[in-house]
Amino acid sequence: MKEHASIFFRGFLIVSLISLNTIQLSQGRWSAPLVGFCISVVWWMNARSANRVNGTPAMLCYASGSALGTAMGLWLGGL
């Protein structure tokens, strides 16, 4: 259960930041590079540990986190 929560959170965080960064870039905001830095840090940490858990439940946890992350990125971006 702890592994699946971690996978969900990583998907949520990565996609939230990417969604927010896309909005920031489209609006020409100067905070976009900082969010880009955060994306790289989280992505690097995820890449180091993503291959340890596999299977359908892990895939669904990551996809669910990503879906919620998209909504969060839109909300943070002010849309």
N, C-alpha and C positions, 0 to 999 in steps of 0.2 A: 504493500500500500504506500509506503514511504517513497519507493522508487517511482511509482506512478504519479504521486503528487509532485515530485521533483520534475518529471517529464512534462507534466501539465504546466507548471510554473515557467519552465524554460521556454516552451512554445508561446505562452502568454507574453512573457517579457520580450522575447525577440520580435514577435510580430507587432506588439504595442509600439516598440521603439521604431520599427521600420515604418509603420503606418504614420506615426507622428512625424518622423523625419521626412517622409514623402510630402506631407502637408507643409512642413516648414520650408522645404526646398521650393515648392511651388509658389510660396508666398514670399520668398526671398529673405527669410528670417536669418539673422546672424547666429542664432542658437543652434542651427542645424549641424555645424561641425561637432559641437559637444555631444549631441545625440548620436551622431555618426560614430564618435569615439566609444560611447556606451554600447552601441550595437556591436562593434568589433570585439570589445571585451567579453560581452555575453556570448557572442558567437564562438569565440575561441574557447571559452570554458565549456560550452555545449559540445563542440566538436571533439574535445578530449574525452567526454564521458558518454556521448550518445550511443556508441556502439556496444555498451554493456548490457542494455536492455532491448529486447526485441519482442515481436509477436503482435497480434492484433490488439490486445488491451493497451499496450504501450503506444501503438500507432493512434488509437482512438483518444488516448489521453493527450498526446501531443497535438492532434488535430483539434480537439476541443479547446485546449489552451490557446491555440493559434486563432481560432474563431473568436473567442472572447477577447484576445489581444487586438484583433482588428477593430472590434467595437471600442475598446479602450483607447486605441490610437486615434480613432476618429473623434472621440469625446475630448481627449486631451488637446487635439488640434483645433478644437472649436467648431467642428462641423455639426 
